[in-house]
Amino acid sequence: LEPQTRKLFEVCRMRGLPIFSFCNKLDRPALAPMEIMDQIEAEFGLETHPVVWPVGDGDRFKGLLDRMKNVVLLYEKSEKRGQMATVTEVDFADKEALREAIGDDELFDKLEEDEEILREILPPLDKARVLAGVQSPLFFGSAIADFGVDKFLDYFVDYGSIPASRKAVIEGEGGDKSAKKDDDIDDDDGVQVPAEYPEFSGFIFKMQANLDPQHRDRLSYVRVISGKYEKG
């Protein structure tokens, strides 16, 4: 785990926030998935539940088993950078077709063995425990090659928390931060902006400067709270 990843895990655990874990760069040599699970649990006391499971890694990375739908997704990287990968779906229960599609008996046998072990030792994925921050859905893939990112996003929508209201400071004329409040914003416990508020709002949670030594640049990271961002 990278130092910044460790720090992020610590903050989320401290605040009881749900954690969705994505193990990237599976198309390069990597730790065994079981070792990754053990490392996360040992360092953070966080139970992981693999929603998908990799078929090989590095040069032998073939795809993913979607354990919730019992379907194997075999990826073929696009020759053109930026284009989506080609995905072939094979029913995990159709062993003959799956063995032929993977084209590697060792990887096929390993996938079957791993899935049998996971079914035996892991408790089921529990949305309430995910939202409480005690169980982390675990995903594998390669972001740059567009392997597995779609699955991560699909399950994040299904198992993630819904948008919540956020406290905000609304400036009035002359920079008076307590002056004007919209009628649609509840002020029972400070100024609150609900997710359904129609106007665009957000908060800047991180700023970086001088990312390029040849330019005096500044980049702000904004979390959208309500409304829709429109360029310009």
BELBELZI-V641338 format. One record per run of one state. SS is the DSSP state (h for helix, s for strand, l for the rest). FROM is the first residue (numbers start at 1). TO is the last residue. Records with the same first field share a line. If there is no record, write none. Layout:
BEGIN
SS=FROM-TO ; FROM-TO
END
This chain:
BEGIN
l=1-2 ; 16-20 ; 24-32 ; 45-46 ; 51-51 ; 56-57 ; 61-62 ; 67-70 ; 77-85 ; 92-94 ; 103-104 ; 122-126 ; 132-134 ; 141-141 ; 143-146 ; 148-148 ; 160-165 ; 168-172 ; 176-191 ; 194-200 ; 210-217 ; 227-232
h=3-15 ; 33-44 ; 58-60 ; 95-102 ; 105-121 ; 127-131 ; 149-159 ; 173-175
s=21-23 ; 47-50 ; 52-55 ; 63-66 ; 71-76 ; 86-91 ; 135-140 ; 142-142 ; 147-147 ; 166-167 ; 192-193 ; 201-209 ; 218-226
END
